[in-house]
Amino acid sequence: MSFTGKEYVLDVGKGSVATLTLFLAFVSLPMVGMLPGAFSPLPAIFYTLKSGRLTGIAIVSVTTAVLAVMGDVASTALYLLQSGSLALLLSFFLSAGKGAGRSLAYAVAINLMLVVAFAAGYGALRGLDLDLQVQKGVQASIAQTASFYEKAGVKGEELQTLRQGMAQAGDVIGKVYPALLIISVAVIAGMNMLVLSRFSSRLNDLRGIGPFREFRNPEPLVWVLIGSGFALLLDNPLVDRIALNLLIVILFMYFLQGLAITSHLFHRFRVSLFLRVIFYLLLTVQPYFAVGVAVVGIFDIWGNFRTPKTT
């Protein structure tokens, strides 16, 4: 499909405005802006698949230039690492015919490598131990939260119990933040992919992407799950931390497979929207429910729950 210069300029303009709107909402609106911020890669991906790679590169470049002119170096770097690179990588692999699963995996992996490389370079230049800085930041956030509850009237034994619980949570987060980073990037990429799938009839590069309910992890992944579980038994702090982060990421992947199975069953048995909403609400408020979904995803290897049973 050929495009005129006018169409190209319009696509770059629309994509840049949409991207800036979404990303600035993320930067300017604490908490509320997280949702639009997650979709800030979407315009560049869409217009890359619609009009070509130069369009996507132009959108990312214009957005970066505007943020730089606004004088916010941190926001500019955050956009490039979180949204710009992810947009270019996802659109590149999708247009190369890698399919949804591989495109997602490759884009997330390379994006994380860029983040790690940037963090390592920044730490080396500044002489900082970034791992220690992250853990200090977590502890500072916990102290601020405890102070907030104290000012709100929580006192005595109740406040002490709250402090102890938050301190324990902080210790865990300080150990597993690499896994949380991987999961957050994967979730952002996946959310953008789900929205893009709605435009599959308009974008040739998306016509081979199946629905989420068909998602399935590679079968050998279960051995990595088992291996990381056994590695936790070793009396080595470094191995223990690596294994714990790996275990969390893999369990998240099986949680997604469990969700795909659930979506398949909802579709197959035509479950009402009301019951689906109840299910997803329970999933967000009840951690054990989420664990159950992950277990279903693991046992799908042997149960093959989406294959119609014949009698």
C-alpha positions in Angstrom: 0.0 0.0 0.0 1.5 3.4 -1.0 1.1 6.6 1.0 1.4 10.2 -0.1 3.6 12.7 1.6 0.5 14.4 3.1 -0.8 11.1 4.5 2.6 10.4 6.0 2.8 13.8 7.7 -0.8 13.4 9.0 0.0 9.9 10.5 3.2 11.2 12.1 1.3 14.2 13.5 -1.6 12.2 14.8 0.7 9.5 16.3 2.9 12.1 18.0 0.0 14.0 19.5 -1.6 10.8 20.8 1.7 9.6 22.2 2.4 12.9 24.0 -1.1 13.0 25.4 -0.9 9.5 26.9 2.7 9.8 28.2 2.2 13.3 29.7 -0.9 12.0 31.5 1.3 9.3 33.0 3.9 11.8 34.1 1.5 14.4 35.4 -1.2 12.4 37.1 0.0 10.1 39.9 -1.7 6.7 39.9 -4.5 7.8 37.6 -2.0 8.3 34.8 -0.6 4.8 34.9 -3.3 3.4 32.6 -2.9 5.9 29.8 0.9 5.7 30.3 0.8 2.0 29.6 -0.7 2.6 26.2 1.8 5.3 25.2 3.6 2.9 22.8 0.4 2.1 21.0 0.2 5.0 18.5 3.7 4.5 17.2 3.1 0.7 16.9 -0.2 1.2 15.1 1.1 3.8 12.6 4.2 1.8 11.9 2.1 -1.2 10.9 -0.2 1.0 8.9 2.2 3.3 7.2 5.7 1.8 7.6 8.7 1.8 9.9 9.8 5.3 9.0 6.4 6.6 10.4 7.0 4.9 13.7 10.6 6.2 14.0 9.3 9.7 13.2 6.6 9.5 15.9 9.2 8.3 18.5 11.6 11.0 17.4 9.1 13.8 17.5 7.8 12.8 20.9 11.4 12.6 22.2 12.2 16.0 20.8 9.2 17.6 22.3 9.9 16.1 25.7 13.5 17.3 25.5 12.5 20.8 24.5 10.2 20.8 27.6 13.4 20.4 29.6 12.5 17.2 31.5 15.5 15.0 31.0 14.1 12.3 33.3 10.8 12.1 31.4 12.6 12.0 28.0 14.8 9.1 29.2 11.8 7.3 30.7 9.8 7.6 27.5 12.7 6.2 25.4 13.3 3.3 27.7 9.7 2.5 28.6 7.6 3.4 25.6 9.7 4.5 22.6 11.9 1.4 22.4 9.1 -1.0 23.1 7.0 0.6 20.3 9.8 0.3 17.8 10.7 -3.3 18.8 7.1 -4.6 18.9 6.3 -3.1 15.5 9.6 -4.3 14.0 9.0 -8.0 15.0 5.3 -7.9 14.1 6.0 -6.5 10.6 8.8 -9.1 10.2 6.1 -11.8 10.6 7.3 -13.2 14.0 3.8 -13.6 15.3 2.4 -12.3 18.6 4.2 -14.6 21.0 7.7 -14.3 19.6 7.3 -10.6 18.9 6.2 -10.0 22.5 9.1 -12.1 23.9 11.8 -10.6 21.7 10.6 -7.0 22.3 10.4 -7.4 26.1 13.8 -9.1 26.3 15.6 -6.5 24.2 13.8 -3.7 26.0 14.9 -5.1 29.4 18.5 -5.4 28.1 18.4 -1.7 27.1 17.1 -0.7 30.5 19.8 -2.8 32.3 22.5 -1.4 30.0 21.3 2.2 30.7 21.1 1.6 34.4 24.6 -0.1 34.5 26.1 2.8 32.5 24.4 5.4 34.7 25.5 3.7 37.9 29.1 3.4 36.6 29.3 7.1 35.7 27.8 8.2 39.0 29.6 5.6 41.1 26.3 4.3 42.5 25.3 0.8 43.6 21.8 0.9 41.9 20.6 -2.3 43.6 21.3 -0.7 46.9 19.7 2.6 45.8 16.5 0.7 44.8 16.4 -1.1 48.1 16.8 2.3 49.9 14.1 3.8 47.8 11.7 0.9 48.8 12.5 1.4 52.5 12.0 5.1 52.2 8.6 4.6 50.6 7.6 2.2 53.4 8.7 4.8 56.0 6.6 7.4 54.3 3.6 5.1 54.2 3.9 4.2 57.9 4.2 7.9 58.7 1.0 8.6 56.7 -0.9 5.9 58.7 0.4 7.3 62.0 -0.8 10.8 61.1 -4.2 9.3 60.1 -4.6 8.1 63.7 -3.2 4.5 63.7 -1.3 4.1 67.0 0.0 1.6 69.5 0.2 -2.1 68.8 -1.8 -1.7 65.6 0.8 0.7 64.2 3.6 -1.5 65.3 2.1 -4.5 63.6 1.6 -2.4 60.4 5.2 -1.3 60.5 6.4 -4.9 60.8 4.2 -6.1 58.0 5.4 -3.3 55.7 9.0 -3.9 56.6 8.7 -7.6 55.7 7.0 -6.6 52.4 9.8 -4.1 51.7 12.4 -6.8 52.2 10.6 -9.0 49.7 10.2 -6.3 47.2 13.9 -5.4 47.5 14.7 -8.9 46.5 12.2 -9.5 43.7 12.1 -6.1 42.0 13.9 -7.5 38.9 11.0 -9.9 38.4 8.5 -7.1 39.0 10.2 -5.0 36.4 10.1 -7.9 33.8 6.4 -8.5 34.6 5.5 -4.9 34.3 7.2 -4.5 30.9 5.5 -7.7 29.7 2.1 -6.5 30.9 2.5 -3.2 29.1 3.5 -5.0 25.9 0.7 -7.5 26.2 -1.9 -4.8 26.9 -0.8 -2.9 23.7 -0.9 -6.2 21.8 -4.5 -6.9 22.9 -5.6 -3.5 21.8 -3.8 -3.9 18.5 -5.6 -7.2 17.9 -8.8 -5.2 17.6 -7.4 -3.7 14.4 -6.3 -7.0 12.9 -8.7 -6.6 9.9 -7.1 -3.2 9.0 -3.4 -4.1 9.5 -2.0 -6.9 7.4 0.8 -7.7 9.8 -1.7 -8.6 12.5 -4.0 -11.0 10.6 -2.1 -14.0 11.8 -2.4 -13.2 15.5 -4.9 -15.4 17.2 -7.1 -14.5 20.2 -5.6 -14.5 23.7 -7.6 -17.6 24.7 -5.2 -19.6 22.5 -2.1 -18.5 24.4 0.1 -21.4 25.5 3.7 -21.4 27.0 6.3 -23.6 25.5 6.2 -27.0 27.2 9.9 -27.1 28.2 9.3 -24.0 30.4 7.9 -26.3 33.1 11.5 -27.7 33.6 12.8 -24.2 34.2 10.0 -23.8 36.8 11.0 -27.1 38.5 14.7 -26.2 38.4 14.2 -22.7 39.9 12.1 -24.3 42.6 14.8 -26.7 43.6 17.4 -24.0 43.4 15.7 -22.2 46.3 16.8 -25.1 48.5 20.4 -24.2 48.0 22.1 -22.3 50.8 23.4 -19.5 48.6 22.0 -16.0 48.8 22.8 -15.0 45.2 21.4 -18.3 43.8 18.4 -18.0 46.0 17.6 -14.5 44.8 18.1 -15.4 41.1 15.9 -18.5 41.5 13.2 -16.6 43.3 13.0 -13.9 40.6 13.0 -16.5 37.9 10.3 -18.5 39.7 8.0 -15.4 40.0 8.4 -14.6 36.3 7.6 -18.2 35.2 4.6 -18.4 37.6 3.3 -15.2 36.1 3.6 -16.8 32.6 1.6 -19.8 33.8 -0.9 -17.4 35.4 -1.4 -15.9 31.9 -1.9 -19.4 30.5 -4.5 -20.1 33.2 -6.2 -16.9 32.2 -6.2 -18.0 28.6 -7.8 -21.3 29.6 -10.4 -19.4 31.6 -11.1 -17.1 28.6 -11.5 -20.2 26.4 -14.0 -21.8 28.8 -15.9 -18.5 29.1 -16.1 -18.3 25.3 -17.0 -22.0 24.8 -19.8 -22.1 27.4 -21.0 -18.5 26.7 -20.6 -17.4 30.3 -22.5 -14.1 30.9 -20.6 -10.8 31.2 -21.8 -10.5 34.8 -20.2 -13.7 35.9 -17.0 -12.8 34.0 -16.8 -9.5 35.9 -17.3 -11.3 39.2 -14.5 -13.7 38.3 -12.0 -11.0 37.4 -12.9 -9.0 40.5 -12.2 -12.0 42.7 -8.9 -12.4 40.8 -7.8 -8.9 41.8 -8.8 -9.1 45.5 -8.0 -12.7 46.4 -4.4 -13.8 45.9 -5.1 -17.5 46.4 -7.5 -17.2 43.5 -4.7 -16.0 41.3 -2.5 -18.9 42.5 -5.3 -21.3 41.5 -5.3 -19.8 38.0 -1.5 -20.3 37.7 -1.8 -23.9 38.9 -4.5 -24.5 36.1 -2.0 -23.0 33.6 0.8 -25.4 34.8 -1.4 -28.5 34.7 -2.7 -27.6 31.2 0.5 -29.3 30.0 -1.0 -32.7 31.0 -4.7 -31.9 31.1 -4.9 -30.0 27.8 -8.0 -28.3 29.0 -8.9 -26.6 25.7 -9.0 -29.7 23.6 -12.6 -30.9 23.2 -13.1 -34.3 24.9 -14.4 -37.1 22.7 -16.4 -40.0 23.9 
